[in-house]
Amino acid sequence: MSDRTSRFISGDWGTSRLRLRLVDPASPGLPAGAEVESDDGIGPTFRAWQEAGSPDDREASYLGVLARALDRLRDASGADLDGLPLVLSGMASSTIGLRELPYAPAPFRLSGESLPVARIAPGVLPCETLLLSGVCTDSDVMRGEETILIGLAADGLADGLVVLPGTHSKHAVIRDGILEQFHTYMTGELFAILREHSVLRPSLAPSPSLGDAFERGVREAASGANLLRDLFSIRARSVLHGADPADNAARLSGLLIGTELLGLASGPDADLPIVVASPEPLGSFYRSALDVLGTGRRARALSPAEADRAVARGQGEVLRSHVGG
């Protein structure tokens, strides 16, 4: 790539959010105003396409959403974006995305060369688009998380257990620069379902907080207690003893996160250093739970800025391997 095309536009198109950033690999950070984010996620975009009568050219409809986002990025940054490639990861390559791409199977070398991609020529957009796929095992899938893993490997992570908290948390096992396996945990989604749609709803505050109640929940999970029984005990304690909703929410969070992280203390991957990449405040809950479980000494946390740079680095590695550099 030329000096100009070493710069690129980083796109993360998740289920609920669309985020575009202007990336310059020669710069340690991002210039002011070089990022835009909206709620034009793949889910809303797919529903809008359906509500429009599901026109034949779904791809053009999706590219129109991206074109408007690029206009906002141009306005925010003041930069000339024409000719800069757009690297797009996340749910854009899913069954409800811009164009469905097959998964790369794990074990997956984190150099990025074997990741399936699609190159979309300029037309609706003023630039070429490189659409990235995801990775799968026999029983699990990821789309989007692979880019941060490729970026971490490019920055020198050869061996580690990377924890990516979120609605669907991922634990990725990396050895010798290869993503050997990963597992998904419905921690965030389960908390939201229980808070909004279960018998526990009247007993829970809207958001949990760190403290004794959270740590108690983590210890209960570590003790091997029955999660299904302990979930209902939150309601029972509220009815019988007037347990505080804030404490209940914190204990519920501790139970769920503790259950997710319980296996990290032992097993075949207990020798690996742990890397936690999560925005705040969620990252603080995971660090606290790791300390309670006795695995905090193995863990380091990426700041949000470090995680952002790893995503952009990963996308840049894939761009270079498929387009040239």
N, C-alpha and C positions, 0 to 999 in steps of 0.2 A: 504494500500500500504506500502511497505517497505521504508526505508530511500532512497534507490536508486530510486525506482519508484515514490517517491514523486516529483522527478524531472521529467519534461516532455518536449516535443517539442511542442511549440505553433505554429499552422499553420493558417494563414489567407489567404484564396484563393479567392480573389475578381475577378471581371470580367476582369480587365486588369492587375492585379499584383498578384504575389505569394510571401508571406513573411513567413519565418520560423525563430523561435527564440528558444534558449535553456533557459528554465525557471527553477529556483530553488526557490520554495516557501519560503525556509528558508533565502533567501538572499533578501535584500531590493532593489537591482538593478540587472542588467544583467552583466555577465562578459564580458570583452572586446572581440570582435570578435564573439559574440554568436548570431549573426543575419545575415541572408542573404535575399536579395530581388531581384526579377527579373521581367521581363515583361511577364513571362509565366502564364498569367492569364487564367481564365476558358474560356474566349472568344477565345483567340488565341489557347488554347489547343484543344478546340472543333473543331475549323476550321482545325487545323492540322490533327486531327483524321478523319474529313470528307475528306480532300484532300488525305489522305492515302487510301481512298476507303471504309471508315467506316467499318473497320474490326469488327468481331463479339465481340471480347473481348475489349470493350471500357475501361473497368475498368483497365485492365492490361496496356493499353496505358497511361492512366492518372497516374497510380502508377509509371510508368517509369519516368514521368516528376518529380514526387515527389522524386524518388530515386536519380536522378541527383542533385536535390536541397539539399537533405540530405548529399550527398557527399561534396557539397560546404560548408555546415554548419559544417561538420566534419573537413574539411580542415581549415576553418576560426577559429574555436574554439579550435581545438586540443583535443576535448573531445571524449570519448568513448560513442557513441550514441546507441550502440546495447542494446536492451532491454528497452530503454526508450519509453514510449508510445507517439504517435503523436496525438494531439488533433486538429482536422481540422474543422474550421468554415468558414462561408461565402457562396459563390456560389458553393462550392463543392458538396452540397446536392441538387442543383437545377436541372431543366430539362435538362440542358446542362452540368451537372457536373459529378463527379465521380460516384455517385449513387443518384438517386432522393429519398428524404425522405419527408413524409408528414409534414405539419406545425403543431405546437402546437397552439391551439386556445387561444386567449385572452378572458377574463382575464387570466393572466399567472403568477403563483407565481414564484418569482425570486430566488428561491432556486435551480432551475435547474433540479429537479428530473423528472418533467413531459416533459422535452424536448426530442423529438424523436431523437434517436441516432442509429448508426450502428457500430458494431465492426468488423473490417476487420483483419483477422489473418495475422501473418507474412508470407511472401512468396516473392513477388517481393520486398517488403520492409523488412528490418531486425527487424522491430518492429510492435507491434499491433497499428492499427489506429482506433481512435474513431472519427467517422464522425458525426457532429452535424447538426441538422436541424434548422429551424427558427420558427417564430411566425406569426400568421395571425389574422386579424379581418374579419368581413364580407366584407370589402371593401379595405383592405390594407394588405401588406405583408412585412416582413423583414427577411433577412438572414445575419447573422454576427453581426448586431447591438445588438442582444439579449445578446451576451457575455459580452459586456461592461456594460450593465444594470445589469446583474447578479453579475458582479464584484463590481459595485457601491453599490448594495444592501448588498453584503457580507461585504463591508467596512462601513456599517451603514446607507446608504441612504434608509430611509423608505418612505419618501414622497418627491416628486419633479417632476418638469417638465424638462426632459433632452432633450436638443437640440443638435443634431448631424449634423452639417453642412456638405455639400458635394455636389456631383453631384445630388443626390437625398436626400435632407435633411430629417431627421426624428425628430419629436417631440413626446416624449414618456411620458405619464402620469402615475406616480407611486404613489400609496397610500397603506399604510400599507404593503409595501413589495410586492405588486402585480402590475404588468403591466396591467393597466385597459384598455388602448387604446393607439393608436398612429396614427400619420398622416404623410404622405410623401409629400414633396414639390419638384417639379422639378426645383428648383432655379438654381443650377449650370449648369444643362443641357440646360435650356432655355437661360441662358447667353451665353453659347458656341454656340448654334444654331443661336442666333441673331447676334453674333459677326462674325460667319464664313459663314452663309448661308442666310442672310436676306438683305433687302434693307439698313439696318443700317450699314452694313460692312464698307463702305468707310468712315463713320463718326466716327468710334470707334478706339481708341488705343488698342493694344493687351491685356493690363491688366489694371484694375482699380487701383486707389490709394485713400487712405483716405484723407479727407479734406472737404472743403465747398461744392463741387459739390456732393459728396457722401451724405453728411448730407441733402442737399437740396432734393435729390431723396427720402430719407427716409421720410422727412417731407411731400413731395407730396403724397407719399403712405398713410401716416397717415391722410391726409386731406380728404381721400375718393375720390380722383380723379380717373378718368377712366384710368386704366392701358393701355388698348389697344390704346387709344387716345394718352396717354403720350409717349408711345413707338415711334409712328410715329413722334411726335414732336421733337424727337432727330434728326431725319433726316432733318426735316423742318428747324430747327434752324441752322443746319450745312449749308444748302443750302442758306438760306436767310441772316444769320448773321455771317457765318464763325466760328461757335462755335468750340472750341478747342476739338480735338478727345480725349484727355486725360480726359477733363471734361465730355465729353459725356459718356465715358466708366464708369467713377465714378458715374455719375448720373444714368445710367442704372443699375449698381450694387445696388445703394441705392434704386431705385424703386423696384427691385425684392426682395432684402432682406427685405426691409420695408414691402412689401406686405406679405411676408412669416410670419414675426413676429408680424404683426398688431394685431392679436387676443390675444396675450399674456397679453395685458394690461387690458382686461376685460374678462367676461365670467366665466364659472364654475371652471376654473383652475387658476384664478387670485390670489388665496391664496397660491399657491405653490411656493416654492423657485425654481429658474431656475438654472440649471447646464448646462454649455456650454462645450462640448468636441470637440475640433477642432484643427488641426494643424495650424501653422502660415504660411502665413499671414491671412488666412481666418478667424481665430478666432478674430483677431482685428476688422475686418469689422462687425462681429456680436456683439461684445461688444460695438462698437461705435453706431450701430443701436439701441441696447437696451437702451443706454443712451439717445439718441435722443427721443425715444418713452416713456421715463420716467419709464422704467422697470429695468434699470441697478442696482438699489438698491437691487432688489430681486435676482440678478444673481451672480454667481461665475463661474470662468473659470478654467477648468482643464488644467494643463500644458500637453504638449505632453507626457512627461514621466509618469505623473499620469494617463493619458488615456491608455497608453501602459500597465501599471501595472493593471489597472482595467480589460482590456481584458484578460490578463493572469490569473488574479484572477478568473474571470468568467469561463474561460475554466477549471481551476483547480477545481472549485466547481462542475462543471458537471462531470469531470473525477472522482472525489471522490464519487459522488452520484451514478454513474453507474458502477464503477469498484471496489470501496471500498477504505477505508482509515482508 
